[in-house]
Amino acid sequence: MAGMATKINPKQNLNSNLDITQIAPEDVAQLAERLDRDDYGNPFEALEDWHLLRAIAFHNAELVEPYLYLLDIEAYDEA
């Protein structure tokens, strides 16, 4: 069903069949909201969400651009 947001389960195992190329902007916004609230039961849940956001950024940087501050990625010059 095109145009439908993929429901991201906060407990989603990153090794499962989650197709990050099909994640909608609404899903990324929900993920970023959870990370921004930082209201997790344990640090591993936050780390899973952080890794998911980072993986999405590698596949579709435009979706994650408004939330790059959550990834704390610094640009550097290798020259």
C-alpha positions as CSV (number, residue, x, y, z in Angstrom):
1,M,0.0,0.0,0.0
2,A,1.9,3.0,-1.3
3,G,1.8,6.1,0.9
4,M,1.1,4.3,4.1
5,A,3.5,4.8,6.9
6,T,5.5,1.9,8.2
7,K,4.7,1.4,11.8
8,I,8.0,1.3,13.7
9,N,7.8,-0.7,16.8
10,P,10.0,0.8,19.4
11,K,11.0,-2.8,20.4
12,Q,11.8,-3.7,16.8
13,N,14.8,-5.9,16.5
14,L,17.2,-4.3,14.0
15,N,18.2,-7.7,12.7
16,S,14.6,-8.5,11.6
17,N,13.0,-7.9,8.2
18,L,12.6,-4.1,8.7
19,D,13.0,-2.5,5.3
20,I,14.5,0.9,6.1
21,T,14.2,2.0,2.5
22,Q,10.4,1.9,2.9
23,I,10.2,4.1,6.1
24,A,8.0,7.1,5.7
25,P,8.8,10.6,7.0
26,E,6.1,10.2,9.7
27,D,8.0,7.1,11.0
28,V,11.2,9.0,11.2
29,A,9.5,11.9,13.0
30,Q,8.1,9.4,15.6
31,L,11.5,7.8,16.1
32,A,13.1,11.3,16.5
33,E,10.4,12.3,19.0
34,R,11.2,9.2,21.1
35,L,14.9,10.0,21.0
36,D,14.4,13.6,21.8
37,R,12.2,12.7,24.8
38,D,14.8,10.2,26.0
39,D,12.1,8.5,28.1
40,Y,13.3,4.8,27.8
41,G,13.1,2.0,30.3
42,N,16.7,1.2,29.8
43,P,19.7,2.5,27.8
44,F,19.6,-0.3,25.3
45,E,16.1,0.8,24.0
46,A,17.5,4.3,23.3
47,L,20.6,2.8,21.6
48,E,18.4,0.6,19.3
49,D,16.4,3.7,18.2
50,W,19.7,5.6,17.7
51,H,21.1,2.9,15.5
52,L,17.9,2.7,13.5
53,L,17.9,6.5,12.9
54,R,21.6,6.3,11.9
55,A,20.8,3.4,9.5
56,I,18.0,5.5,8.0
57,A,20.4,8.4,7.6
58,F,22.8,6.3,5.6
59,H,20.0,5.1,3.2
60,N,18.0,8.4,3.0
61,A,19.8,11.4,4.5
62,E,17.0,13.7,3.5
63,L,14.5,12.0,5.8
64,V,16.9,12.4,8.8
65,E,18.3,15.8,8.0
66,P,16.0,17.7,10.5
67,Y,17.1,15.3,13.2
68,L,20.8,15.1,12.7
69,Y,21.4,16.8,16.1
70,L,20.1,13.5,17.6
71,L,22.9,11.6,15.9
72,D,25.6,13.9,17.1
73,I,27.6,13.4,13.9
74,E,30.4,15.9,13.4
75,A,31.7,16.8,10.0
76,Y,35.5,16.6,9.7
77,D,38.1,17.2,7.0
78,E,40.4,14.3,6.3
79,A,42.8,16.5,4.2
